[in-house]
């Protein structure tokens, strides 16, 4: 093929090669330079052929690998997310996949990697099964209770409760703002959970609390226009506000008591209304500032009417061992009783410490109220390892002498309780073990240990002192003393 009288490059090369072969065939001898050129040409052609073959083979292998990688990535996208248990958002066929369980799963085509052997870790201490039960120890005297949160109805705490108590009270979830956070909106789930746990395990229940100045919705104290009732100065409007507040309170009490009257026999109707430092010795709460003591009478009467004659209604307060506060509460209760307000008893919170108050002062208060024909309950017992005005923090290493002092005090207290069981119908601890107690954050944040079981649910010296078993007797029983 020609172009402007010149041969194409490949055609010219082929012609020259053919001419050389013909010359050889005729016996003509090639010069040395031509032989070397031919050898070089053959070498180049051979190398080119080898390179081309290798390139072709690599291309084929690369194509296969690419297809395999793409398939693996597709499988990964359709696999369950190892954290959430949900399909990846990148899976284009997610809507066609069957519903997956929340359990993590690997990509279907992936070879499961062999996991290393787990390193053994110390197991959580279990509830001591072979120690005496608190509830059984005092079965002939009075019930033993504990304040709990809903999460404690499962796991080790639930087992500890089932072994040692036969009475429960909600620590927070039955307070006003937890049950009726806004007007007409009642939330029962958490309270119902505690009620169900108690019933499943044959435990009695207390209710805490229908009325309190704290943990109560602000909506109670707003007038019809949403303004704070306590700020009103007009007498007529103040009277209208009082009427509205008491109507709201009446509805609140009746709704709750009606729901739980068949499950709960003991009720804290009103909580912490006495404050010696405030005018008249009454706490200057919104309840009192708007309605005077009528809010107390309203709550008790509504509870009795809704719950009937069989439920027991209590007025509850702390510091009842203090003579000044005790006497103010006594006078209030006596006057209300004279007015026909249905009060059955007094709840003595009994948040005390290793240094005070004296056991005699605690019992003297109970005896005074018993003179009115009233029942007494210890409703929120704990014993701080710090004096009230002591803001130190022992940390995890509470001194041994403090732990022993606590044990001694608890023993004295329960001996007095037992000796006065005729005027005391029950003892409730405000918690069950030291890992969950309000005193870890009050009055300052620190480590406290106010209960009978430590942070690992193990019995403390205070437990054994309450049970009435000495260290020597414990060793005889084969129990390892817990410090």
Order of alpha helices (4+ residues) and beta strands (2+ residues): beta-beta-alpha-alpha-alpha-beta-alpha-beta-alpha-alpha-beta-alpha-beta-alpha-alpha-beta-alpha-beta-beta-alpha-beta-alpha-beta-alpha-alpha
